[in-house]
Amino acid sequence: MIEHLSDTRPEIAAMQRDLLRQATPARKLAMVAEMFETFKILALSGLRSRYPDEPPEKLRRRLADLLLGAELARKAYGPLDEYK
């Protein structure tokens, strides 16, 4: 299904799959870590757009809500309204 929606040529997609299969577990883990870092950068950018006047600490606390869920973030970092 995904391949039908992709703009990647089938032979290139096959090469990508082969390269992923050949990658070591350490390389695959590094790729996941890189994707997670990219996600955090993009999420923080979106939060800055939505809350332009908030300080970095509160934006990071909002990011925790996205990453952990509101309830766990509150338990780990305290209520959001405590961040000024």
N, C-alpha and C positions, 0 to 999 in steps of 0.2 A: 504494500500500500504506500509506504513512504517513498519508494523509488518512483512511483507514478507522479508524485508531487514534486520531485526533485528536479532542479535544473542542471544537475551533474550528469554528464554523459555516462551511459552504462559501463563503458570500459574503464572510465576513471573511477567510478564507484567501486568496481571490482578490484581495482588496484588499491583503493583505500581500505577495503575490507581485508585484503591480503596483508597489507602493512600492519593493520591492527592485530590480525591473528599472529603475526610474527613478532610483535612487540613483547618485550619482557614484562612480567608483572610490575616491576619497578617503574618502567616507562609508562605503563597504563595508569598506575597510581599517580605519577607525576602529571599526566595529562588531565586526570580528574581534578587534581589540586589546582592546576592552571585554570580549568573551567570554573571552579568554585571561586577563585580570586577574581576572575572576570565578572562572575555573577555579583559578587559583593560590590565591585566598583560600579557596575551598572545600577544596582539597587540603590546605592548611596547617591548616585547622580540623580536618580528619580526622586529620592526623598528630598534632596536639596532643591529640586524644581518645585516640589509640592509645598515645602516648608522653608522658603528662602531666608527667613529671619531667625531660624533656630540655630543655636550654637552646635558645634560639632559633637559635643557629648550627648546631646539629646537626639541628634540624628543617628549616632551609633546605637543609642538605646532603641530607637525605632527600627533600626536594622536588626537588632536582636529579636524584636517582635516578628519580623519577617522570617528570620532563620529558625527560631525556636518555637514560635507560636506565642501569643500574648501571655498566656497563663504561666508557661515555663520561664519566659523572659522576666515577668514580674517577680517570680520566686527567686530567680537568680540575681536580678539587678535592681529590684525594687520597682515601685509604681512609676509609670512614665511621667506623671505630673510632678514628681520630685526633681526632675531634671530641668534646670532653668537655662 
